[in-house]
Amino acid sequence: MNEKYEVPPSLKSTYILLRKSFPNGIDERYYFSLIKVLYEYLSDRNLAEIISKVSGKDENIVLNDIYKVAANIVTCEEVSAVIEMLNFCGFSKWIEEE
């Protein structure tokens, strides 16, 4: 995770939510499922930026992964687990803010 990342104001609450939900970074097991869950709430570019900063992956790679999720090319088996982790850290409040 990039500790020196300057969070744009529009992504600050998302960054906080993800850091609380995934304090040790985004485990590969949850990576595609997290993208699937957040896809309906953020633009592709914003989603790529914030996932990149929290996961440490290159933003262009994340963007391509977002396209894979959108096209159902990858399987997202941990959606329920991701939603549970996010809910524990304030996902429903975050949704209301967005």
Secondary structure as the mmCIF struct_conf table of DSSP 4:
data_model
#
loop_
_struct_conf.conf_type_id
_struct_conf.id
_struct_conf.beg_label_comp_id
_struct_conf.beg_label_asym_id
_struct_conf.beg_label_seq_id
_struct_conf.end_label_comp_id
_struct_conf.end_label_asym_id
_struct_conf.end_label_seq_id
TURN_TY1_P TURN_TY1_P1 GLU A 3 LYS A 4
HELX_RH_3T_P HELX_RH_3T_P1 PRO A 9 LEU A 11
HELX_RH_AL_P HELX_RH_AL_P1 LYS A 12 SER A 21
TURN_TY1_P TURN_TY1_P2 PRO A 23 ASN A 24
HELX_RH_AL_P HELX_RH_AL_P2 GLU A 28 TYR A 39
TURN_TY1_P TURN_TY1_P3 GLU A 40 TYR A 41
BEND BEND1 LEU A 42 LEU A 42
HELX_RH_AL_P HELX_RH_AL_P3 ASP A 44 SER A 55
HELX_RH_AL_P HELX_RH_AL_P4 GLU A 59 ALA A 70
TURN_TY1_P TURN_TY1_P4 ALA A 71 ASN A 72
BEND BEND2 VAL A 74 VAL A 74
TURN_TY1_P TURN_TY1_P5 GLU A 77 GLU A 78
HELX_RH_AL_P HELX_RH_AL_P5 VAL A 79 PHE A 88
TURN_TY1_P TURN_TY1_P6 CYS A 89 GLY A 90
HELX_RH_AL_P HELX_RH_AL_P6 PHE A 91 GLU A 97
#
